Amino acid sequence: MLERIRNQMPQLSAAERRVAQSLLERPNDFIQAAVADIARDVGVSQPTVIRFARSVGCTGLQDLKLKLAGSLVGGIPYVHASVGPKDSTAVLAAKVFDNAISALLNCRNAVSPASLDQAIRLLAGARRLEFYGLGNSGIIAADAQHKFFRYGTPAVAYADPHIQAMAATLLGPQDVLVAISNSGRTNELLDAVDIALRGGCKVVAITSTGSPLARLASVALLADAQEDAEFFSPMLTRLLHLTLIDVLAVGVALRRGPELVALLEKTKRSLKSHRRRSES
């Protein structure tokens, strides 16, 4: 929030800039002060203080104080309300970025290190990796497959529920299935996971807290975000899921050590002939 106010200083009126400067110098005092005290100390009218709050994307002074307090606690930004039709491009962009940053930081602080470590160990030692997701989660599964196949372990991604069910019957105790779902309640995915588990396959779930998928999996990596995913395609959870895949990929790479470097260099060299050389 402080960084946003700094960036918006040039767009503020002279009186609003004085309010902004006072806030930036003493943010904790600003949170505690009444509107009359802020106006008196800065030398502006009370309506100017309210206008300033609205100019920086808040509904009013109290909303500004809440968001400011949230951004000062633990370095985690306040999660904004949904964007509105009257938001300027700058405001809606700030809201989208702040929502993403806040969701990522909250996930980082909430995810279990023990669960991450267990998932990394399973993936690093697997004979075969399969990534399942439906709809938007199918795209994340494809991204995961794109990362892990380069590690020399057979890896596939399936987004079709019928193929998932059939492929799951072939998985065994040496294999690992990574099931990705925001809701964790999709029947077809749960059926495929159940089939894999019955065959002795270990299942790593990337899903929400308390979901059926989280309860079913061998290891659950929980990613929760405040967004309306019932009616709109989830944006924040997509970022969280992609980031958790990155964490797993980096963790497996570090665990595999020097042996993996040669494989990655080999795959990198195969692309050189497909890239146009830069012209001097």
Secondary structure, DSSP 8 states (H G I E B T S, - for coil): -HHHHHHHGGGS-HHHHHHHHHHHH-HHHHHHS-HHHHHHHHTS-HHHHHHHHHHTT-SSHHHHHHHHHHHHSTT---------TT--HHHHHHHHHHHHHHHHHHHHHHS-HHHHHHHHHHHHT-SEEEEEE-THHHHHHHHHHHHHGGGTS-EEEE--HHHHHHHHTT--TTEEEEEE-SSS--HHHHHHHHHHHHTT-EEEEEE-TT-HHHHHSSEEEE----S-TTTS--SHHHHHHHHHHHHHHHHHHHHHTHHHHHHHHHHHHTTGGGS-----
